[in-house]
Amino acid sequence: MICTMSFRCTISDEQLIERPVLLVPPADTHKYARGSALVFSGPALRTGASRLTAQAALAVGAGLVTLVGGRDALNEHAAHVTAIMLREVDVHPDMVDDRVRAAAIGPGAGVSAHTREWVLQLLGKGLPLVLDADAITSFAGDPAALFAALHDQVVLTPHEGEFVRLFPAIDPADRLTAARLAAEISGAVVLLKGPATVVAAPDGRLAINRHAAPWLATAGSGDVLAGLVCGILAQGNSAYEAACIASWLHGDIGMRGGPGLTADRMVERIPLVLRDCLEEGKFQL
């Protein structure tokens, strides 16, 4: 399987995701060529999750990442970030222009009608999108409204509890079948998190990532994964490819981190993981 822009990845005959290869950008690249991403913030006092997502998207290679939210939330972000842009929005996410390649919404967003509105408006823009956490649970009572708006460049990243809320008729016990059915029903790529992460596409493709560690079971880990998917999407990879690559990278961070790993430390390890994925002979210090 060939991934455009910055990564190349393969899936074995056993449907296992293997180590991706990082391709060095051309010498004349610039930040917008590497991809611009938007991450939607949670409200004040709940900004940490979206900040982890934005930091991971930037570290994995997106050229420009912007956190979008209310003024109180952005004041909190401003105390923590420097390389990430901040943009205020009150109700409508109308800031999506032709330079934006991907977006992520859900971490710390809050389960609300407001989150639903943002999700539906972003889906209406047609750009690649990661829906995580509260963006999924906000549709728990009416999944059909979400499914009607989804497209195949959307990645849903539920853990098992969120999966059941969105797909109550699917038994998650058989994770491979559950993910495949969910992708078929929703029309989006489904990344079902767990000890062995399953990635399923609406066209029937399916892959498993077993390259992971139990140290990933810590608060904020899923927010980092959402950022990895978003950052890889922003670089031009398809939703299915981005989900596969991100799941492997996330697992490698866990294996390297070991005991005591926390989500904020995961972001610091992304450059180390990427360095070992560089295509041999294509990079010089």
Secondary structure as a PSIPRED ss2 file (coil, helix, strand):
# PSIPRED VFORMAT (PSIPRED V4.0)

   1 M C   1.000  0.000  0.000
   2 I C   1.000  0.000  0.000
   3 C C   1.000  0.000  0.000
   4 T C   1.000  0.000  0.000
   5 M C   1.000  0.000  0.000
   6 S C   1.000  0.000  0.000
   7 F E   0.000  0.000  1.000
   8 R E   0.000  0.000  1.000
   9 C C   1.000  0.000  0.000
  10 T C   1.000  0.000  0.000
  11 I E   0.000  0.000  1.000
  12 S C   1.000  0.000  0.000
  13 D C   1.000  0.000  0.000
  14 E C   1.000  0.000  0.000
  15 Q C   1.000  0.000  0.000
  16 L E   0.000  0.000  1.000
  17 I E   0.000  0.000  1.000
  18 E C   1.000  0.000  0.000
  19 R C   1.000  0.000  0.000
  20 P C   1.000  0.000  0.000
  21 V E   0.000  0.000  1.000
  22 L E   0.000  0.000  1.000
  23 L C   1.000  0.000  0.000
  24 V C   1.000  0.000  0.000
  25 P C   1.000  0.000  0.000
  26 P C   1.000  0.000  0.000
  27 A C   1.000  0.000  0.000
  28 D C   1.000  0.000  0.000
  29 T C   1.000  0.000  0.000
  30 H C   1.000  0.000  0.000
  31 K H   0.000  1.000  0.000
  32 Y H   0.000  1.000  0.000
  33 A H   0.000  1.000  0.000
  34 R H   0.000  1.000  0.000
  35 G C   1.000  0.000  0.000
  36 S E   0.000  0.000  1.000
  37 A E   0.000  0.000  1.000
  38 L E   0.000  0.000  1.000
  39 V E   0.000  0.000  1.000
  40 F E   0.000  0.000  1.000
  41 S C   1.000  0.000  0.000
  42 G C   1.000  0.000  0.000
  43 P C   1.000  0.000  0.000
  44 A C   1.000  0.000  0.000
  45 L C   1.000  0.000  0.000
  46 R C   1.000  0.000  0.000
  47 T C   1.000  0.000  0.000
  48 G H   0.000  1.000  0.000
  49 A H   0.000  1.000  0.000
  50 S H   0.000  1.000  0.000
  51 R H   0.000  1.000  0.000
  52 L H   0.000  1.000  0.000
  53 T H   0.000  1.000  0.000
  54 A H   0.000  1.000  0.000
  55 Q H   0.000  1.000  0.000
  56 A H   0.000  1.000  0.000
  57 A H   0.000  1.000  0.000
  58 L H   0.000  1.000  0.000
  59 A H   0.000  1.000  0.000
  60 V C   1.000  0.000  0.000
  61 G C   1.000  0.000  0.000
  62 A C   1.000  0.000  0.000
  63 G C   1.000  0.000  0.000
  64 L E   0.000  0.000  1.000
  65 V E   0.000  0.000  1.000
  66 T E   0.000  0.000  1.000
  67 L E   0.000  0.000  1.000
  68 V E   0.000  0.000  1.000
  69 G E   0.000  0.000  1.000
  70 G C   1.000  0.000  0.000
  71 R H   0.000  1.000  0.000
  72 D H   0.000  1.000  0.000
  73 A H   0.000  1.000  0.000
  74 L H   0.000  1.000  0.000
  75 N H   0.000  1.000  0.000
  76 E H   0.000  1.000  0.000
  77 H H   0.000  1.000  0.000
  78 A H   0.000  1.000  0.000
  79 A C   1.000  0.000  0.000
  80 H C   1.000  0.000  0.000
  81 V C   1.000  0.000  0.000
  82 T C   1.000  0.000  0.000
  83 A C   1.000  0.000  0.000
  84 I C   1.000  0.000  0.000
  85 M E   0.000  0.000  1.000
  86 L E   0.000  0.000  1.000
  87 R E   0.000  0.000  1.000
  88 E E   0.000  0.000  1.000
  89 V C   1.000  0.000  0.000
  90 D C   1.000  0.000  0.000
  91 V C   1.000  0.000  0.000
  92 H C   1.000  0.000  0.000
  93 P C   1.000  0.000  0.000
  94 D C   1.000  0.000  0.000
  95 M C   1.000  0.000  0.000
  96 V C   1.000  0.000  0.000
  97 D C   1.000  0.000  0.000
  98 D C   1.000  0.000  0.000
  99 R C   1.000  0.000  0.000
 100 V E   0.000  0.000  1.000
 101 R E   0.000  0.000  1.000
 102 A E   0.000  0.000  1.000
 103 A E   0.000  0.000  1.000
 104 A E   0.000  0.000  1.000
 105 I E   0.000  0.000  1.000
 106 G C   1.000  0.000  0.000
 107 P C   1.000  0.000  0.000
 108 G C   1.000  0.000  0.000
 109 A C   1.000  0.000  0.000
 110 G C   1.000  0.000  0.000
 111 V C   1.000  0.000  0.000
 112 S C   1.000  0.000  0.000
 113 A H   0.000  1.000  0.000
 114 H H   0.000  1.000  0.000
 115 T H   0.000  1.000  0.000
 116 R H   0.000  1.000  0.000
 117 E H   0.000  1.000  0.000
 118 W H   0.000  1.000  0.000
 119 V H   0.000  1.000  0.000
 120 L H   0.000  1.000  0.000
 121 Q H   0.000  1.000  0.000
 122 L H   0.000  1.000  0.000
 123 L H   0.000  1.000  0.000
 124 G H   0.000  1.000  0.000
 125 K H   0.000  1.000  0.000
 126 G C   1.000  0.000  0.000
 127 L C   1.000  0.000  0.000
 128 P C   1.000  0.000  0.000
 129 L E   0.000  0.000  1.000
 130 V E   0.000  0.000  1.000
 131 L E   0.000  0.000  1.000
 132 D C   1.000  0.000  0.000
 133 A C   1.000  0.000  0.000
 134 D H   0.000  1.000  0.000
 135 A H   0.000  1.000  0.000
 136 I H   0.000  1.000  0.000
 137 T H   0.000  1.000  0.000
 138 S C   1.000  0.000  0.000
 139 F C   1.000  0.000  0.000
 140 A C   1.000  0.000  0.000
 141 G C   1.000  0.000  0.000
 142 D C   1.000  0.000  0.000
 143 P H   0.000  1.000  0.000
 144 A H   0.000  1.000  0.000
 145 A H   0.000  1.000  0.000
 146 L H   0.000  1.000  0.000
 147 F H   0.000  1.000  0.000
 148 A C   1.000  0.000  0.000
 149 A C   1.000  0.000  0.000
 150 L C   1.000  0.000  0.000
 151 H C   1.000  0.000  0.000
 152 D C   1.000  0.000  0.000
 153 Q C   1.000  0.000  0.000
 154 V E   0.000  0.000  1.000
 155 V E   0.000  0.000  1.000
 156 L E   0.000  0.000  1.000
 157 T C   1.000  0.000  0.000
 158 P C   1.000  0.000  0.000
 159 H C   1.000  0.000  0.000
 160 E H   0.000  1.000  0.000
 161 G H   0.000  1.000  0.000
 162 E H   0.000  1.000  0.000
 163 F H   0.000  1.000  0.000
 164 V H   0.000  1.000  0.000
 165 R H   0.000  1.000  0.000
 166 L H   0.000  1.000  0.000
 167 F C   1.000  0.000  0.000
 168 P C   1.000  0.000  0.000
 169 A C   1.000  0.000  0.000
 170 I C   1.000  0.000  0.000
 171 D C   1.000  0.000  0.000
 172 P C   1.000  0.000  0.000
 173 A C   1.000  0.000  0.000
 174 D C   1.000  0.000  0.000
 175 R H   0.000  1.000  0.000
 176 L H   0.000  1.000  0.000
 177 T H   0.000  1.000  0.000
 178 A H   0.000  1.000  0.000
 179 A H   0.000  1.000  0.000
 180 R H   0.000  1.000  0.000
 181 L H   0.000  1.000  0.000
 182 A H   0.000  1.000  0.000
 183 A H   0.000  1.000  0.000
 184 E H   0.000  1.000  0.000
 185 I H   0.000  1.000  0.000
 186 S H   0.000  1.000  0.000
 187 G C   1.000  0.000  0.000
 188 A C   1.000  0.000  0.000
 189 V E   0.000  0.000  1.000
 190 V E   0.000  0.000  1.000
 191 L E   0.000  0.000  1.000
 192 L E   0.000  0.000  1.000
 193 K C   1.000  0.000  0.000
 194 G C   1.000  0.000  0.000
 195 P C   1.000  0.000  0.000
 196 A C   1.000  0.000  0.000
 197 T E   0.000  0.000  1.000
 198 V E   0.000  0.000  1.000
 199 V E   0.000  0.000  1.000
 200 A E   0.000  0.000  1.000
 201 A C   1.000  0.000  0.000
 202 P C   1.000  0.000  0.000
 203 D C   1.000  0.000  0.000
 204 G C   1.000  0.000  0.000
 205 R C   1.000  0.000  0.000
 206 L E   0.000  0.000  1.000
 207 A E   0.000  0.000  1.000
 208 I E   0.000  0.000  1.000
 209 N E   0.000  0.000  1.000
 210 R C   1.000  0.000  0.000
 211 H C   1.000  0.000  0.000
 212 A C   1.000  0.000  0.000
 213 A C   1.000  0.000  0.000
 214 P H   0.000  1.000  0.000
 215 W H   0.000  1.000  0.000
 216 L H   0.000  1.000  0.000
 217 A C   1.000  0.000  0.000
 218 T C   1.000  0.000  0.000
 219 A C   1.000  0.000  0.000
 220 G C   1.000  0.000  0.000
 221 S H   0.000  1.000  0.000
 222 G H   0.000  1.000  0.000
 223 D H   0.000  1.000  0.000
 224 V H   0.000  1.000  0.000
 225 L H   0.000  1.000  0.000
 226 A H   0.000  1.000  0.000
 227 G H   0.000  1.000  0.000
 228 L H   0.000  1.000  0.000
 229 V H   0.000  1.000  0.000
 230 C H   0.000  1.000  0.000
 231 G H   0.000  1.000  0.000
 232 I H   0.000  1.000  0.000
 233 L H   0.000  1.000  0.000
 234 A H   0.000  1.000  0.000
 235 Q C   1.000  0.000  0.000
 236 G C   1.000  0.000  0.000
 237 N C   1.000  0.000  0.000
 238 S C   1.000  0.000  0.000
 239 A H   0.000  1.000  0.000
 240 Y H   0.000  1.000  0.000
 241 E H   0.000  1.000  0.000
 242 A H   0.000  1.000  0.000
 243 A H   0.000  1.000  0.000
 244 C H   0.000  1.000  0.000
 245 I H   0.000  1.000  0.000
 246 A H   0.000  1.000  0.000
 247 S H   0.000  1.000  0.000
 248 W H   0.000  1.000  0.000
 249 L H   0.000  1.000  0.000
 250 H H   0.000  1.000  0.000
 251 G H   0.000  1.000  0.000
 252 D H   0.000  1.000  0.000
 253 I H   0.000  1.000  0.000
 254 G H   0.000  1.000  0.000
 255 M H   0.000  1.000  0.000
 256 R H   0.000  1.000  0.000
 257 G H   0.000  1.000  0.000
 258 G C   1.000  0.000  0.000
 259 P C   1.000  0.000  0.000
 260 G C   1.000  0.000  0.000
 261 L C   1.000  0.000  0.000
 262 T C   1.000  0.000  0.000
 263 A H   0.000  1.000  0.000
 264 D H   0.000  1.000  0.000
 265 R H   0.000  1.000  0.000
 266 M H   0.000  1.000  0.000
 267 V H   0.000  1.000  0.000
 268 E H   0.000  1.000  0.000
 269 R H   0.000  1.000  0.000
 270 I H   0.000  1.000  0.000
 271 P H   0.000  1.000  0.000
 272 L H   0.000  1.000  0.000
 273 V H   0.000  1.000  0.000
 274 L H   0.000  1.000  0.000
 275 R H   0.000  1.000  0.000
 276 D H   0.000  1.000  0.000
 277 C H   0.000  1.000  0.000
 278 L E   0.000  0.000  1.000
 279 E C   1.000  0.000  0.000
 280 E C   1.000  0.000  0.000
 281 G C   1.000  0.000  0.000
 282 K C   1.000  0.000  0.000
 283 F C   1.000  0.000  0.000
 284 Q C   1.000  0.000  0.000
 285 L C   1.000  0.000  0.000
